Amino acid sequence: MTKENFSDWTKVIKTTTKPDKESGAINPPIQMSSTFEQRDFDHFGKWDYARSGNPTRDVLEDSIASLEHGTRGFAFATGMAAISTALLTLNQGDHVILTKNVYGGTFRLVTEVLVKYGIDYTFVDLGDEAELKAAFQDNTKVVYVETPSNPTLQVTDIRQVSALAHDHGALVFADNTFMTPVLQKPLDLGADLVIHSATKFLAGHSDLLAGLIVTKDEDLGNQVYFLQNAMGATLGVSDSWLLLRGIKTVAVRMEKESANTLELATWLESQDLVTKVNYPGLASDAGFAVQSSQAQSGGAVLSFDIGSEDNVRQLVEHLEIPIFSVSLGAVESIISYPPKMSHAEMNTEERHARGITDGLVRYSVGLEDIEDLKADLSQAFDKINNQQ
């Protein structure tokens, strides 16, 4: 049996556990050095300056490339640094198509930053084949997919979008943050580049910021490396080591958190205060069939609507277990209010057009006891109902 045939559960351990050849230490050493001595005047080694490469970061980049079935991996200081680098492979005069339900930071980057460099964009419902086909222009170079999307959990058929994009000579970039490579592999489904906010599930402990990119082929990998080295938003060595430690447990965390999320989503559907539940692991969800065909589960994030901002305000005040905060993907449950957090830069009309209503709550489900999570929501719902 070769390492290429290992399951993801084995790969997350084998790709992050690299015994040191000299000491035998099973974890890779943290190479706290900004520069590296060269052997002689005419022969330089693999590493020269840490922005361009570091032995500890190399282990991380090789690990994520292996897990995503890609050729090259790249580690960045934040998820937005990774997204920015990917989209800066575009040139002046290029056009990018993006899923209408995209993360607020990506929306801001495209609408307020990339336009300054002459890069045009169109937001579309990637689930609408006719709308996607109509959006292609002669200068369309990339279709940007986020599936499931943040925070409405809309699912995009990666195979279908990739086939259409390639027919039009465009690449597909896929944000795989919500799923991680243990639940979904966009490159196997036709995508050309995968992005992670590794701050979330891959790190898993709310203790670092990081972004990752994996490319399918060497040419695109060379473009990403050039930008990574030129702009310098690389992940520091200590955070690279911490992220490797987080990846070691991502498979077991995702399995448990996804099971918790499915049970919680099913329970939420029966609650009178809840008008809608967004979770592609539910058979009742519009994206269930596609999600089941391209991912191992619905993941560990859901969102639900309780009617109004005032109800959400009361919910946050009454809940005892989840942390009210931005971010997601940690061992602790985190509840967020997208209109004031992840999508605050969108105006009301833009938010509502994307299904981000005033009563929408995003819930990142952690490792707590599921019965405790349900009981906590139940008591909060009761208090809200009693005020009405």
VOTOR-783371 format. One line per field, with one value per residue (C-alpha): residue number from 1; residue in three letters; x, y, z. Coordinates in Angstrom, 1 decimal. Example, Ala and Ser with C-alpha at 12.3 -4.5 7.8 and 13.67 -1.06 7.14 Angstrom:
! residues 2
n: [1; 2]
res: [Ala; Ser]
c1: [12.3; 13.7]
c2: [-4.5; -1.1]
c3: [7.8; 7.1]
***
This chain:
! residues 388
n: [1; 2; 3; 4; 5; 6; 7; 8; 9; 10; 11; 12; 13; 14; 15; 16; 17; 18; 19; 20; 21; 22; 23; 24; 25; 26; 27; 28; 29; 30; 31; 32; 33; 34; 35; 36; 37; 38; 39; 40; 41; 42; 43; 44; 45; 46; 47; 48; 49; 50; 51; 52; 53; 54; 55; 56; 57; 58; 59; 60; 61; 62; 63; 64; 65; 66; 67; 68; 69; 70; 71; 72; 73; 74; 75; 76; 77; 78; 79; 80; 81; 82; 83; 84; 85; 86; 87; 88; 89; 90; 91; 92; 93; 94; 95; 96; 97; 98; 99; 100; 101; 102; 103; 104; 105; 106; 107; 108; 109; 110; 111; 112; 113; 114; 115; 116; 117; 118; 119; 120; 121; 122; 123; 124; 125; 126; 127; 128; 129; 130; 131; 132; 133; 134; 135; 136; 137; 138; 139; 140; 141; 142; 143; 144; 145; 146; 147; 148; 149; 150; 151; 152; 153; 154; 155; 156; 157; 158; 159; 160; 161; 162; 163; 164; 165; 166; 167; 168; 169; 170; 171; 172; 173; 174; 175; 176; 177; 178; 179; 180; 181; 182; 183; 184; 185; 186; 187; 188; 189; 190; 191; 192; 193; 194; 195; 196; 197; 198; 199; 200; 201; 202; 203; 204; 205; 206; 207; 208; 209; 210; 211; 212; 213; 214; 215; 216; 217; 218; 219; 220; 221; 222; 223; 224; 225; 226; 227; 228; 229; 230; 231; 232; 233; 234; 235; 236; 237; 238; 239; 240; 241; 242; 243; 244; 245; 246; 247; 248; 249; 250; 251; 252; 253; 254; 255; 256; 257; 258; 259; 260; 261; 262; 263; 264; 265; 266; 267; 268; 269; 270; 271; 272; 273; 274; 275; 276; 277; 278; 279; 280; 281; 282; 283; 284; 285; 286; 287; 288; 289; 290; 291; 292; 293; 294; 295; 296; 297; 298; 299; 300; 301; 302; 303; 304; 305; 306; 307; 308; 309; 310; 311; 312; 313; 314; 315; 316; 317; 318; 319; 320; 321; 322; 323; 324; 325; 326; 327; 328; 329; 330; 331; 332; 333; 334; 335; 336; 337; 338; 339; 340; 341; 342; 343; 344; 345; 346; 347; 348; 349; 350; 351; 352; 353; 354; 355; 356; 357; 358; 359; 360; 361; 362; 363; 364; 365; 366; 367; 368; 369; 370; 371; 372; 373; 374; 375; 376; 377; 378; 379; 380; 381; 382; 383; 384; 385; 386; 387; 388]
res: [Met; Thr; Lys; Glu; Asn; Phe; Ser; Asp; Trp; Thr; Lys; Val; Ile; Lys; Thr; Thr; Thr; Lys; Pro; Asp; Lys; Glu; Ser; Gly; Ala; Ile; Asn; Pro; Pro; Ile; Gln; Met; Ser; Ser; Thr; Phe; Glu; Gln; Arg; Asp; Phe; Asp; His; Phe; Gly; Lys; Trp; Asp; Tyr; Ala; Arg; Ser; Gly; Asn; Pro; Thr; Arg; Asp; Val; Leu; Glu; Asp; Ser; Ile; Ala; Ser; Leu; Glu; His; Gly; Thr; Arg; Gly; Phe; Ala; Phe; Ala; Thr; Gly; Met; Ala; Ala; Ile; Ser; Thr; Ala; Leu; Leu; Thr; Leu; Asn; Gln; Gly; Asp; His; Val; Ile; Leu; Thr; Lys; Asn; Val; Tyr; Gly; Gly; Thr; Phe; Arg; Leu; Val; Thr; Glu; Val; Leu; Val; Lys; Tyr; Gly; Ile; Asp; Tyr; Thr; Phe; Val; Asp; Leu; Gly; Asp; Glu; Ala; Glu; Leu; Lys; Ala; Ala; Phe; Gln; Asp; Asn; Thr; Lys; Val; Val; Tyr; Val; Glu; Thr; Pro; Ser; Asn; Pro; Thr; Leu; Gln; Val; Thr; Asp; Ile; Arg; Gln; Val; Ser; Ala; Leu; Ala; His; Asp; His; Gly; Ala; Leu; Val; Phe; Ala; Asp; Asn; Thr; Phe; Met; Thr; Pro; Val; Leu; Gln; Lys; Pro; Leu; Asp; Leu; Gly; Ala; Asp; Leu; Val; Ile; His; Ser; Ala; Thr; Lys; Phe; Leu; Ala; Gly; His; Ser; Asp; Leu; Leu; Ala; Gly; Leu; Ile; Val; Thr; Lys; Asp; Glu; Asp; Leu; Gly; Asn; Gln; Val; Tyr; Phe; Leu; Gln; Asn; Ala; Met; Gly; Ala; Thr; Leu; Gly; Val; Ser; Asp; Ser; Trp; Leu; Leu; Leu; Arg; Gly; Ile; Lys; Thr; Val; Ala; Val; Arg; Met; Glu; Lys; Glu; Ser; Ala; Asn; Thr; Leu; Glu; Leu; Ala; Thr; Trp; Leu; Glu; Ser; Gln; Asp; Leu; Val; Thr; Lys; Val; Asn; Tyr; Pro; Gly; Leu; Ala; Ser; Asp; Ala; Gly; Phe; Ala; Val; Gln; Ser; Ser; Gln; Ala; Gln; Ser; Gly; Gly; Ala; Val; Leu; Ser; Phe; Asp; Ile; Gly; Ser; Glu; Asp; Asn; Val; Arg; Gln; Leu; Val; Glu; His; Leu; Glu; Ile; Pro; Ile; Phe; Ser; Val; Ser; Leu; Gly; Ala; Val; Glu; Ser; Ile; Ile; Ser; Tyr; Pro; Pro; Lys; Met; Ser; His; Ala; Glu; Met; Asn; Thr; Glu; Glu; Arg; His; Ala; Arg; Gly; Ile; Thr; Asp; Gly; Leu; Val; Arg; Tyr; Ser; Val; Gly; Leu; Glu; Asp; Ile; Glu; Asp; Leu; Lys; Ala; Asp; Leu; Ser; Gln; Ala; Phe; Asp; Lys; Ile; Asn; Asn; Gln; Gln]
c1: [0.0; 1.4; 0.9; -1.2; -3.8; -4.1; -7.5; -7.8; -7.9; -4.4; -3.1; -3.9; -1.6; 1.1; 1.4; 1.7; 4.0; 7.4; 10.1; 13.3; 16.1; 18.8; 16.9; 14.1; 11.5; 8.2; 7.0; 8.7; 11.1; 10.1; 12.8; 13.0; 15.2; 14.7; 17.7; 19.8; 23.5; 24.5; 27.0; 29.4; 29.5; 28.2; 25.8; 22.7; 20.5; 16.7; 16.1; 17.7; 15.2; 12.1; 9.6; 10.5; 10.4; 10.8; 11.3; 8.4; 6.0; 7.1; 5.7; 2.3; 2.2; 3.0; 0.4; -2.5; -1.5; -1.6; -5.0; -6.5; -5.0; -3.2; 0.3; 1.4; 0.3; 0.8; 0.4; -0.6; -1.0; -4.8; -7.6; -8.1; -4.4; -5.0; -8.1; -6.4; -3.4; -5.6; -7.6; -4.5; -3.5; -6.0; -4.7; -6.0; -8.9; -9.9; -13.4; -14.3; -17.7; -18.5; -21.2; -23.8; -23.7; -20.1; -18.2; -18.4; -14.6; -14.4; -17.3; -15.4; -12.2; -13.8; -16.1; -13.7; -10.1; -9.8; -11.8; -9.0; -6.7; -9.1; -10.5; -14.3; -16.8; -20.3; -22.2; -24.5; -26.5; -24.2; -27.1; -28.8; -27.1; -28.7; -27.7; -24.1; -23.9; -25.1; -22.5; -19.5; -17.6; -14.7; -12.4; -13.8; -10.8; -12.1; -15.3; -15.2; -17.1; -17.9; -19.8; -21.5; -21.7; -21.4; -23.9; -26.9; -25.2; -26.2; -24.6; -22.9; -22.4; -18.7; -18.6; -21.2; -19.7; -16.2; -17.3; -19.0; -16.0; -13.5; -15.7; -15.4; -11.6; -11.9; -10.5; -12.4; -11.3; -13.2; -13.4; -13.4; -13.3; -16.6; -15.9; -12.1; -10.5; -11.7; -15.3; -14.9; -12.2; -13.0; -9.9; -11.2; -14.5; -13.0; -11.8; -8.3; -7.5; -8.7; -8.7; -9.1; -9.4; -7.4; -8.3; -11.5; -11.9; -8.3; -6.8; -9.9; -9.2; -9.7; -6.0; -4.4; -5.0; -4.0; -4.9; -4.1; -4.1; -3.7; -3.3; -4.0; -1.2; 2.3; 1.7; -0.9; 1.2; 4.1; 1.9; 0.7; 4.2; 5.5; 2.7; 3.2; 6.9; 6.5; 3.8; 5.1; 1.9; 3.3; 2.3; 4.8; 6.7; 5.0; 1.5; 2.6; 3.5; 0.2; -1.8; -0.1; -1.2; -4.7; -4.8; -3.9; -7.4; -9.5; -11.0; -12.3; -13.5; -15.4; -17.0; -18.3; -19.2; -21.0; -23.1; -23.9; -24.9; -27.3; -29.0; -29.3; -30.6; -33.2; -34.3; -34.5; -36.9; -39.4; -39.2; -42.1; -39.8; -37.6; -39.0; -36.1; -33.1; -30.2; -28.2; -27.3; -27.2; -31.0; -33.0; -35.4; -32.6; -32.6; -28.9; -29.1; -28.8; -25.8; -24.1; -24.6; -23.0; -19.8; -19.3; -19.2; -21.7; -23.4; -20.5; -20.6; -22.2; -25.9; -27.9; -31.5; -34.0; -36.0; -37.9; -36.3; -33.2; -34.9; -35.4; -31.7; -30.7; -32.7; -31.4; -27.8; -28.6; -30.2; -27.9; -25.4; -23.2; -22.2; -19.8; -21.2; -18.5; -17.2; -15.5; -16.4; -15.0; -13.7; -14.1; -16.4; -19.8; -19.9; -23.0; -22.8; -25.1; -24.1; -25.8; -23.6; -20.5; -19.4; -21.6; -21.7; -20.2; -23.3; -26.2; -29.7; -30.8; -27.7; -28.0; -31.7; -31.1; -28.7; -31.0; -29.2; -32.3; -32.5; -33.5; -30.7; -28.3; -25.2; -24.3; -21.0; -21.5; -18.7; -17.9; -20.3; -22.9; -25.7; -28.4; -26.9; -26.9; -30.6; -31.6; -29.8; -31.5; -34.9; -34.7; -33.7; -36.5; -39.0; -37.8; -38.2; -41.7; -42.7; -41.8; -44.1]
c2: [0.0; 3.4; 6.7; 7.9; 5.2; 6.2; 7.4; 11.0; 10.0; 8.4; 11.2; 14.0; 12.2; 11.1; 14.4; 16.4; 14.1; 14.4; 12.9; 14.9; 12.9; 14.0; 14.0; 11.6; 14.2; 13.2; 16.7; 19.0; 21.5; 25.2; 26.8; 30.2; 31.7; 34.6; 33.6; 30.5; 30.0; 29.0; 26.3; 28.3; 31.2; 29.2; 26.6; 27.8; 25.5; 25.1; 27.9; 31.4; 33.8; 32.8; 34.9; 32.6; 29.4; 27.9; 24.2; 24.3; 26.0; 23.6; 20.7; 22.5; 23.4; 19.8; 18.5; 20.6; 19.8; 16.1; 16.3; 18.3; 16.0; 19.0; 19.6; 22.6; 24.2; 27.7; 29.2; 32.8; 35.0; 35.1; 33.7; 37.0; 37.0; 33.7; 34.9; 38.1; 36.3; 33.8; 36.7; 38.7; 36.0; 37.9; 40.8; 44.2; 43.9; 40.4; 39.5; 37.2; 35.5; 34.9; 33.2; 35.7; 34.2; 35.0; 35.8; 39.5; 39.9; 38.5; 40.8; 43.8; 42.8; 42.4; 45.4; 47.9; 46.8; 44.7; 47.2; 49.8; 47.5; 47.1; 43.7; 43.5; 41.2; 39.7; 38.1; 35.3; 32.4; 29.6; 27.2; 28.8; 27.3; 29.8; 32.8; 31.5; 30.9; 34.4; 35.9; 34.7; 37.3; 37.1; 38.2; 35.9; 34.2; 32.8; 31.5; 31.8; 29.2; 29.2; 26.0; 25.8; 29.6; 31.8; 32.3; 30.9; 27.5; 27.6; 24.6; 24.9; 21.9; 22.1; 19.5; 21.4; 24.8; 23.5; 22.0; 25.2; 27.4; 25.2; 25.2; 29.0; 28.9; 30.0; 28.5; 27.6; 28.7; 27.1; 28.3; 25.0; 26.5; 25.1; 21.5; 21.0; 18.4; 15.6; 16.3; 17.7; 17.8; 20.5; 19.6; 16.1; 17.7; 19.9; 23.0; 24.4; 26.1; 25.6; 28.3; 27.8; 30.2; 27.8; 30.0; 28.0; 24.2; 23.3; 25.1; 24.4; 26.1; 29.9; 30.5; 31.6; 33.3; 31.5; 31.0; 28.2; 27.7; 24.5; 24.4; 21.5; 22.2; 23.5; 26.6; 28.0; 27.0; 29.0; 32.1; 31.8; 31.3; 34.3; 36.5; 34.9; 35.7; 39.1; 40.4; 38.5; 37.8; 34.4; 32.5; 32.8; 29.7; 29.4; 29.6; 27.1; 24.7; 25.3; 24.8; 21.5; 20.5; 21.5; 19.5; 16.4; 16.2; 17.8; 14.5; 13.4; 17.0; 17.3; 13.9; 14.8; 18.4; 17.5; 14.8; 17.4; 19.9; 17.5; 16.7; 20.4; 21.3; 18.6; 19.8; 23.4; 22.6; 21.6; 24.9; 27.4; 30.4; 29.3; 30.2; 28.7; 26.4; 26.5; 23.3; 21.1; 18.0; 18.1; 16.1; 19.0; 21.4; 22.5; 21.7; 18.2; 16.2; 18.1; 18.2; 14.4; 13.9; 15.9; 16.0; 13.5; 15.4; 18.8; 20.1; 21.8; 25.2; 26.0; 29.2; 29.8; 32.6; 33.7; 36.6; 39.8; 41.6; 42.1; 38.4; 37.8; 40.3; 38.5; 35.2; 36.3; 37.7; 34.5; 31.8; 30.3; 28.0; 29.4; 32.3; 35.4; 36.3; 36.4; 33.4; 29.7; 26.2; 25.9; 23.2; 25.7; 26.6; 30.1; 32.1; 35.1; 37.7; 38.2; 41.6; 43.2; 40.9; 38.9; 40.8; 44.3; 45.9; 45.0; 47.4; 46.1; 45.6; 43.6; 41.4; 40.7; 39.8; 37.2; 35.7; 37.4; 38.6; 40.6; 37.5; 35.3; 33.7; 31.6; 28.8; 27.1; 23.9; 22.7; 19.6; 20.3; 17.7; 18.0; 17.7; 20.7; 22.7; 21.9; 22.7; 26.0; 27.1; 25.8; 27.9; 31.0; 30.5; 30.2; 33.5; 35.2; 33.7; 34.8; 38.4; 38.4]
c3: [0.0; -1.0; 0.8; -2.2; -1.3; 2.4; 3.6; 4.6; 8.3; 7.8; 5.6; 8.1; 10.5; 8.1; 6.3; 9.5; 11.5; 10.1; 12.3; 12.4; 10.8; 13.2; 16.6; 15.9; 17.2; 15.6; 15.1; 12.6; 14.2; 14.4; 12.3; 13.8; 11.3; 8.8; 6.7; 5.9; 5.4; 1.8; 1.3; -0.9; -3.4; -6.3; -4.8; -2.9; -0.9; -1.0; 1.5; 1.5; 3.0; 5.0; 2.9; 0.0; 1.9; 5.4; 6.3; 8.8; 6.4; 3.7; 5.7; 6.0; 2.3; 1.3; 3.7; 2.4; -1.2; -0.5; 1.3; -1.5; -4.2; -5.7; -7.0; -4.8; -1.6; -0.2; 3.2; 3.9; 6.9; 6.6; 4.6; 2.9; 1.9; 0.2; -1.6; -2.6; -4.0; -6.0; -7.6; -8.3; -10.8; -12.9; -15.1; -16.0; -18.3; -17.1; -15.8; -13.0; -12.3; -8.6; -6.7; -5.6; -2.1; -1.3; 1.9; 2.8; 2.7; -0.8; -1.9; -0.5; -2.2; -5.6; -5.6; -3.9; -4.5; -7.7; -9.7; -9.1; -11.1; -14.0; -13.1; -13.7; -12.0; -12.2; -9.4; -10.4; -9.0; -9.9; -9.4; -12.4; -15.5; -17.9; -15.7; -15.5; -19.3; -19.9; -17.6; -19.6; -21.5; -23.9; -21.1; -18.4; -16.9; -13.5; -12.0; -8.2; -6.3; -2.5; -1.6; 0.7; 0.8; 3.8; 5.5; 3.6; 2.9; -0.8; -2.7; -6.0; -8.3; -8.8; -11.6; -13.6; -13.1; -13.9; -17.1; -18.2; -17.2; -19.0; -22.1; -22.0; -21.4; -17.7; -14.6; -11.4; -8.0; -5.1; -1.5; 0.5; 4.0; 5.2; 4.1; 4.4; 2.3; 4.5; 3.4; -0.1; -2.7; -5.4; -7.5; -8.0; -9.1; -11.8; -10.0; -10.7; -7.4; -3.9; -1.1; 2.7; 5.5; 7.6; 10.6; 10.7; 10.7; 9.7; 12.7; 14.7; 18.0; 17.5; 18.2; 14.8; 11.5; 8.3; 4.7; 2.3; -1.5; -3.4; -7.2; -9.6; -12.1; -12.0; -14.2; -11.9; -8.9; -10.3; -10.7; -7.1; -5.8; -7.6; -6.0; -2.6; -2.7; -4.3; -1.9; 1.2; 3.1; 4.2; 7.3; 10.1; 11.3; 14.7; 13.2; 10.5; 13.3; 15.2; 12.0; 11.4; 14.9; 14.2; 11.0; 12.9; 14.4; 11.6; 10.4; 13.8; 14.6; 11.4; 11.8; 15.3; 14.6; 11.4; 13.3; 15.9; 13.2; 11.4; 14.6; 15.6; 12.1; 12.3; 15.7; 14.6; 11.7; 14.4; 16.3; 15.9; 16.2; 13.3; 9.9; 7.9; 8.3; 5.9; 6.0; 3.0; 5.1; 5.5; 3.0; 2.9; 1.7; -1.9; -2.1; -0.6; -3.7; -5.1; -1.6; -1.2; -4.6; -4.0; -0.2; 2.6; 4.8; 5.2; 7.3; 10.7; 10.0; 9.6; 9.6; 10.6; 10.6; 13.6; 12.0; 13.1; 14.4; 17.7; 18.1; 17.3; 19.8; 22.5; 21.4; 21.8; 25.3; 26.5; 25.1; 27.5; 25.5; 22.1; 21.9; 20.2; 17.8; 14.3; 12.8; 12.8; 12.7; 16.3; 18.9; 20.7; 19.2; 17.8; 16.9; 14.6; 13.2; 9.5; 8.9; 11.5; 11.3; 8.2; 5.7; 7.3; 4.3; 2.2; 2.2; 3.2; -0.4; -1.3; 1.8; 1.3; -2.4; -1.2; 1.4; 4.3; 6.2; 9.3; 11.3; 10.1; 12.5; 11.6; 14.0; 13.9; 15.8; 18.1; 20.2; 23.1; 24.0; 21.4; 24.1; 25.9; 22.7; 22.0; 25.6; 25.5; 22.3; 23.7; 26.8; 24.8; 22.3; 25.3; 26.7; 23.3; 22.8; 26.3; 25.3; 22.3]
***
